Amino acid sequence: QLQASGGGSVQAGGSLRLSCVASGSIIEIGHMRWFRRYSGEKRELVAYIRDTGVTGYADAAKGRFTIARENAKNTLYLQMNSLEPEDTADYYCNAEILSGNGWSNIWGQGTLVTVSS
């Protein structure tokens, strides 16, 4: 399973770091991603990091957010700087995880980020 944390309320211009820990009978973790969902909308991709370490960002996240992973701890991070009210959303981590049952696409629960102006 994936357990996300680190959300909270900040003022515009502030920073937050989200974490997502994978647990269970993990053999390998492949690509990892952060999504966010605005109230009543579909989830949108914020950033991804491949098992090779290659990263990619949505245009809204470029230059402000940094995705990273710590493989030894099965942990995914999202450092968010210069936060804007438009970043207010539920943030979800997602990962491809190999276990004894093969590869699965796993979602964590959302962690709410609220940015006030």
TIRO-2110 file (N, C-alpha, C; in Angstrom, 1 decimal):
// TIRO-2110
0.8, -1.2, 0.0, N, 1, A
0.0, 0.0, 0.0, CA, 1, A
0.9, 1.2, 0.0, C, 1, A
0.3, 2.4, -0.3, N, 2, A
1.0, 3.7, -0.3, CA, 2, A
0.3, 4.6, 0.8, C, 2, A
1.1, 5.2, 1.5, N, 3, A
0.7, 6.1, 2.6, CA, 3, A
1.2, 7.5, 2.3, C, 3, A
0.4, 8.4, 2.0, N, 4, A
0.8, 9.8, 1.7, CA, 4, A
0.6, 10.7, 3.0, C, 4, A
1.5, 11.6, 3.1, N, 5, A
1.4, 12.6, 4.2, CA, 5, A
2.1, 13.9, 3.8, C, 5, A
2.0, 14.9, 4.7, N, 6, A
2.6, 16.1, 4.5, CA, 6, A
1.8, 17.3, 4.0, C, 6, A
0.5, 17.0, 3.7, N, 7, A
-0.4, 18.1, 3.3, CA, 7, A
-0.6, 19.0, 4.5, C, 7, A
-1.2, 20.2, 4.2, N, 8, A
-1.5, 21.1, 5.2, CA, 8, A
-2.0, 22.4, 4.6, C, 8, A
-2.0, 23.4, 5.5, N, 9, A
-2.4, 24.8, 5.1, CA, 9, A
-1.3, 25.7, 5.1, C, 9, A
-1.0, 26.4, 4.1, N, 10, A
0.1, 27.4, 4.0, CA, 10, A
-0.4, 28.6, 3.3, C, 10, A
0.3, 29.7, 3.5, N, 11, A
0.0, 30.9, 2.7, CA, 11, A
0.7, 30.9, 1.4, C, 11, A
0.2, 31.7, 0.5, N, 12, A
0.9, 31.8, -0.8, CA, 12, A
2.3, 32.2, -0.7, C, 12, A
3.2, 31.5, -1.5, N, 13, A
4.6, 31.7, -1.4, CA, 13, A
5.3, 30.7, -0.5, C, 13, A
4.5, 30.0, 0.3, N, 14, A
5.1, 29.0, 1.2, CA, 14, A
5.5, 27.7, 0.6, C, 14, A
5.9, 26.8, 1.4, N, 15, A
6.4, 25.5, 0.9, CA, 15, A
5.8, 24.4, 1.7, C, 15, A
5.7, 23.2, 1.1, N, 16, A
5.3, 22.0, 1.7, CA, 16, A
6.1, 20.8, 1.1, C, 16, A
6.4, 19.8, 1.9, N, 17, A
6.9, 18.6, 1.3, CA, 17, A
6.0, 17.4, 1.6, C, 17, A
5.6, 16.8, 0.5, N, 18, A
4.7, 15.6, 0.6, CA, 18, A
5.6, 14.4, 0.6, C, 18, A
5.2, 13.4, 1.3, N, 19, A
5.9, 12.1, 1.4, CA, 19, A
4.9, 11.0, 1.1, C, 19, A
5.4, 9.9, 0.5, N, 20, A
4.5, 8.8, 0.2, CA, 20, A
5.4, 7.5, 0.4, C, 20, A
5.0, 6.7, 1.4, N, 21, A
5.8, 5.5, 1.7, CA, 21, A
5.0, 4.3, 1.3, C, 21, A
5.8, 3.4, 0.6, N, 22, A
5.2, 2.1, 0.1, CA, 22, A
5.6, 1.1, 1.1, C, 22, A
4.6, 0.2, 1.4, N, 23, A
4.8, -0.9, 2.4, CA, 23, A
4.2, -2.1, 1.9, C, 23, A
4.5, -3.2, 2.5, N, 24, A
4.0, -4.5, 2.1, CA, 24, A
5.1, -5.4, 1.5, C, 24, A
4.7, -6.4, 0.8, N, 25, A
5.7, -7.4, 0.2, CA, 25, A
6.2, -6.9, -1.1, C, 25, A
7.1, -5.9, -1.0, N, 26, A
7.6, -5.3, -2.2, CA, 26, A
8.8, -5.9, -2.8, C, 26, A
8.8, -6.3, -4.0, N, 27, A
10.0, -6.8, -4.7, CA, 27, A
10.7, -5.6, -5.4, C, 27, A
10.0, -4.8, -6.0, N, 28, A
10.5, -3.7, -6.8, CA, 28, A
9.5, -2.6, -7.0, C, 28, A
9.9, -1.4, -7.1, N, 29, A
9.0, -0.3, -7.4, CA, 29, A
9.5, 0.4, -8.7, C, 29, A
8.5, 0.5, -9.6, N, 30, A
8.8, 1.1, -10.9, CA, 30, A
8.6, 2.6, -10.9, C, 30, A
7.9, 3.0, -11.9, N, 31, A
7.6, 4.5, -11.9, CA, 31, A
6.7, 4.9, -10.8, C, 31, A
7.0, 6.2, -10.3, N, 32, A
6.2, 6.7, -9.3, CA, 32, A
5.7, 8.1, -9.7, C, 32, A
4.5, 8.5, -9.2, N, 33, A
3.9, 9.7, -9.7, CA, 33, A
3.2, 10.4, -8.6, C, 33, A
3.0, 11.7, -8.7, N, 34, A
2.1, 12.5, -7.9, CA, 34, A
1.0, 13.1, -8.8, C, 34, A
-0.2, 12.9, -8.4, N, 35, A
-1.3, 13.5, -9.1, CA, 35, A
-2.0, 14.5, -8.1, C, 35, A
-2.9, 15.3, -8.6, N, 36, A
-3.7, 16.1, -7.7, CA, 36, A
-5.1, 16.2, -8.3, C, 36, A
-6.1, 16.5, -7.5, N, 37, A
-7.4, 16.6, -7.9, CA, 37, A
-8.1, 17.8, -7.2, C, 37, A
-8.6, 18.7, -8.1, N, 38, A
-9.4, 19.8, -7.5, CA, 38, A
-10.8, 19.3, -7.2, C, 38, A
-11.4, 19.9, -6.4, N, 39, A
-12.8, 19.5, -6.0, CA, 39, A
-13.7, 19.3, -7.2, C, 39, A
-14.2, 18.1, -7.3, N, 40, A
-15.1, 17.8, -8.4, CA, 40, A
-14.5, 17.6, -9.8, C, 40, A
-13.2, 17.6, -9.8, N, 41, A
-12.5, 17.4, -11.1, CA, 41, A
-11.8, 16.1, -11.2, C, 41, A
-11.3, 15.7, -12.3, N, 42, A
-10.5, 14.5, -12.5, CA, 42, A
-9.1, 14.8, -12.0, C, 42, A
-8.4, 13.7, -11.6, N, 43, A
-7.0, 13.8, -11.2, CA, 43, A
-6.1, 14.2, -12.4, C, 43, A
-5.1, 15.0, -12.1, N, 44, A
-4.2, 15.4, -13.1, CA, 44, A
-2.8, 15.1, -12.7, C, 44, A
-2.0, 14.8, -13.6, N, 45, A
-0.6, 14.4, -13.3, CA, 45, A
0.2, 15.7, -12.9, C, 45, A
0.9, 15.6, -11.8, N, 46, A
1.7, 16.8, -11.4, CA, 46, A
3.2, 16.5, -11.7, C, 46, A
3.7, 15.3, -11.4, N, 47, A
5.1, 15.0, -11.7, CA, 47, A
5.3, 13.5, -11.7, C, 47, A
6.3, 13.0, -12.4, N, 48, A
6.6, 11.6, -12.3, CA, 48, A
8.1, 11.4, -12.2, C, 48, A
8.5, 10.3, -11.7, N, 49, A
9.9, 9.9, -11.6, CA, 49, A
10.0, 8.4, -12.0, C, 49, A
10.8, 8.1, -13.0, N, 50, A
10.9, 6.7, -13.4, CA, 50, A
11.9, 6.0, -12.5, C, 50, A
11.9, 4.7, -12.7, N, 51, A
12.8, 3.9, -11.8, CA, 51, A
14.3, 4.2, -12.2, C, 51, A
14.5, 4.9, -13.3, N, 52, A
15.8, 5.3, -13.7, CA, 52, A
16.2, 6.6, -13.1, C, 52, A
15.2, 7.3, -12.5, N, 53, A
15.5, 8.6, -11.9, CA, 53, A
15.1, 9.8, -12.8, C, 53, A
14.7, 9.4, -14.0, N, 54, A
14.2, 10.5, -15.0, CA, 54, A
12.9, 11.1, -14.4, C, 54, A
12.8, 12.4, -14.5, N, 55, A
11.7, 13.1, -14.0, CA, 55, A
11.0, 13.9, -15.0, C, 55, A
9.7, 14.2, -14.8, N, 56, A
8.9, 15.0, -15.7, CA, 56, A
7.9, 15.8, -14.9, C, 56, A
7.5, 16.9, -15.3, N, 57, A
6.6, 17.8, -14.6, CA, 57, A
5.5, 18.4, -15.5, C, 57, A
4.3, 18.6, -14.9, N, 58, A
3.3, 19.3, -15.6, CA, 58, A
3.8, 20.8, -15.7, C, 58, A
3.3, 21.5, -16.6, N, 59, A
3.7, 22.9, -16.8, CA, 59, A
3.5, 23.7, -15.5, C, 59, A
2.4, 23.5, -14.8, N, 60, A
2.1, 24.3, -13.7, CA, 60, A
3.1, 24.0, -12.5, C, 60, A
3.8, 22.9, -12.6, N, 61, A
4.7, 22.5, -11.5, CA, 61, A
6.2, 22.8, -11.8, C, 61, A
6.5, 23.0, -13.1, N, 62, A
7.9, 23.2, -13.5, CA, 62, A
8.5, 24.5, -12.8, C, 62, A
9.7, 24.3, -12.3, N, 63, A
10.4, 25.4, -11.6, CA, 63, A
10.0, 25.6, -10.2, C, 63, A
8.9, 25.0, -9.7, N, 64, A
8.4, 25.2, -8.3, CA, 64, A
8.4, 23.9, -7.5, C, 64, A
8.1, 22.8, -8.2, N, 65, A
8.0, 21.5, -7.5, CA, 65, A
9.2, 20.6, -7.9, C, 65, A
9.6, 19.8, -7.0, N, 66, A
10.6, 18.8, -7.3, CA, 66, A
10.2, 17.4, -6.7, C, 66, A
10.2, 16.5, -7.6, N, 67, A
9.9, 15.1, -7.3, CA, 67, A
11.2, 14.3, -7.0, C, 67, A
11.2, 13.5, -6.0, N, 68, A
12.4, 12.7, -5.7, CA, 68, A
11.9, 11.4, -5.1, C, 68, A
12.8, 10.4, -5.1, N, 69, A
12.5, 9.1, -4.5, CA, 69, A
13.7, 8.6, -3.7, C, 69, A
13.4, 7.9, -2.7, N, 70, A
14.5, 7.3, -1.9, CA, 70, A
14.2, 5.8, -1.9, C, 70, A
14.9, 5.1, -2.8, N, 71, A
14.6, 3.7, -3.0, CA, 71, A
14.8, 2.9, -1.7, C, 71, A
15.8, 3.2, -1.0, N, 72, A
16.1, 2.4, 0.2, CA, 72, A
15.0, 2.4, 1.2, C, 72, A
14.2, 3.5, 1.2, N, 73, A
13.1, 3.7, 2.1, CA, 73, A
11.8, 3.5, 1.5, C, 73, A
11.8, 3.1, 0.2, N, 74, A
10.5, 3.0, -0.6, CA, 74, A
9.6, 4.2, -0.4, C, 74, A
10.3, 5.4, -0.6, N, 75, A
9.6, 6.6, -0.3, CA, 75, A
9.7, 7.6, -1.5, C, 75, A
8.6, 8.2, -1.8, N, 76, A
8.5, 9.2, -2.8, CA, 76, A
8.2, 10.6, -2.1, C, 76, A
8.8, 11.6, -2.7, N, 77, A
8.6, 13.0, -2.2, CA, 77, A
8.2, 13.9, -3.2, C, 77, A
7.5, 15.0, -2.8, N, 78, A
7.2, 16.1, -3.7, CA, 78, A
7.5, 17.4, -2.9, C, 78, A
8.6, 18.1, -3.2, N, 79, A
8.9, 19.4, -2.6, CA, 79, A
8.2, 20.4, -3.4, C, 79, A
7.3, 21.2, -2.7, N, 80, A
6.5, 22.2, -3.4, CA, 80, A
6.9, 23.6, -2.8, C, 80, A
7.4, 24.4, -3.7, N, 81, A
7.8, 25.8, -3.3, CA, 81, A
7.0, 26.8, -4.0, C, 81, A
7.0, 28.0, -3.5, N, 82, A
6.3, 29.1, -4.1, CA, 82, A
4.8, 28.7, -4.4, C, 82, A
4.2, 28.2, -3.4, N, 83, A
2.9, 27.7, -3.6, CA, 83, A
1.9, 28.8, -3.9, C, 83, A
0.9, 28.5, -4.7, N, 84, A
-0.1, 29.5, -5.1, CA, 84, A
-1.5, 28.9, -4.7, C, 84, A
-2.5, 29.8, -4.6, N, 85, A
-3.8, 29.3, -4.2, CA, 85, A
-4.3, 28.3, -5.2, C, 85, A
-3.9, 28.4, -6.5, N, 86, A
-4.3, 27.4, -7.5, CA, 86, A
-3.7, 26.0, -7.3, C, 86, A
-2.8, 25.9, -6.4, N, 87, A
-2.2, 24.6, -6.0, CA, 87, A
-3.1, 23.8, -5.0, C, 87, A
-4.1, 24.5, -4.5, N, 88, A
-5.0, 23.9, -3.5, CA, 88, A
-5.7, 22.7, -4.1, C, 88, A
-5.5, 21.5, -3.6, N, 89, A
-6.1, 20.3, -4.1, CA, 89, A
-5.8, 19.1, -3.2, C, 89, A
-6.4, 18.0, -3.5, N, 90, A
-5.9, 16.8, -2.9, CA, 90, A
-4.8, 16.2, -3.7, C, 90, A
-3.7, 15.8, -3.1, N, 91, A
-2.6, 15.2, -3.8, CA, 91, A
-2.5, 13.7, -3.5, C, 91, A
-2.3, 13.0, -4.6, N, 92, A
-2.3, 11.5, -4.5, CA, 92, A
-0.9, 11.0, -5.1, C, 92, A
-0.4, 10.0, -4.4, N, 93, A
0.8, 9.3, -5.0, CA, 93, A
0.3, 8.1, -5.7, C, 93, A
1.1, 7.6, -6.6, N, 94, A
0.8, 6.5, -7.4, CA, 94, A
2.1, 5.8, -7.8, C, 94, A
2.1, 4.5, -7.8, N, 95, A
3.3, 3.7, -8.1, CA, 95, A
3.0, 2.4, -8.7, C, 95, A
3.9, 2.0, -9.5, N, 96, A
3.9, 0.6, -10.0, CA, 96, A
4.8, -0.3, -9.1, C, 96, A
4.1, -1.3, -8.5, N, 97, A
4.8, -2.1, -7.5, CA, 97, A
4.8, -3.5, -7.9, C, 97, A
5.9, -4.1, -7.8, N, 98, A
6.1, -5.6, -8.1, CA, 98, A
6.1, -6.3, -6.7, C, 98, A
5.1, -7.2, -6.6, N, 99, A
5.1, -8.1, -5.5, CA, 99, A
5.0, -9.6, -6.0, C, 99, A
4.7, -10.5, -5.1, N, 100, A
4.6, -11.9, -5.5, CA, 100, A
3.4, -12.1, -6.4, C, 100, A
2.5, -11.2, -6.5, N, 101, A
1.4, -11.3, -7.4, CA, 101, A
1.6, -10.6, -8.8, C, 101, A
2.8, -10.1, -9.0, N, 102, A
3.1, -9.4, -10.2, CA, 102, A
3.1, -7.9, -10.0, C, 102, A
3.1, -7.2, -11.2, N, 103, A
3.0, -5.8, -11.1, CA, 103, A
1.6, -5.3, -10.9, C, 103, A
1.5, -4.3, -10.0, N, 104, A
0.2, -3.6, -9.7, CA, 104, A
0.4, -2.1, -9.7, C, 104, A
-0.7, -1.4, -10.2, N, 105, A
-0.7, 0.0, -10.1, CA, 105, A
-1.4, 0.4, -8.8, C, 105, A
-0.7, 1.1, -7.9, N, 106, A
-1.2, 1.3, -6.6, CA, 106, A
-1.4, 2.8, -6.4, C, 106, A
-2.5, 3.2, -5.7, N, 107, A
-2.8, 4.6, -5.4, CA, 107, A
-2.7, 4.7, -3.8, C, 107, A
-2.2, 5.8, -3.4, N, 108, A
-2.3, 6.2, -2.0, CA, 108, A
-3.5, 7.0, -1.7, C, 108, A
-3.8, 7.3, -0.5, N, 109, A
-5.0, 8.1, -0.2, CA, 109, A
-4.5, 9.6, -0.4, C, 109, A
-5.5, 10.4, -0.5, N, 110, A
-5.1, 11.8, -0.8, CA, 110, A
-4.6, 12.5, 0.5, C, 110, A
-3.8, 13.5, 0.2, N, 111, A
-3.4, 14.4, 1.3, CA, 111, A
-3.7, 15.8, 0.8, C, 111, A
-4.4, 16.6, 1.6, N, 112, A
-5.0, 17.9, 1.2, CA, 112, A
-4.0, 19.0, 1.4, C, 112, A
-3.8, 19.8, 0.4, N, 113, A
-3.0, 21.0, 0.4, CA, 113, A
-3.9, 22.2, 0.2, C, 113, A
-3.8, 23.1, 1.1, N, 114, A
-4.6, 24.3, 1.0, CA, 114, A
-3.7, 25.5, 1.1, C, 114, A
-3.8, 26.3, 0.0, N, 115, A
-2.9, 27.5, -0.1, CA, 115, A
-3.8, 28.8, 0.0, C, 115, A
-3.6, 29.6, 0.9, N, 116, A
-4.4, 30.8, 1.0, CA, 116, A
-3.7, 32.0, 0.5, C, 116, A
-4.4, 33.0, 0.0, N, 117, A
-3.8, 34.2, -0.6, CA, 117, A
-3.6, 35.2, 0.5, C, 117, A
END
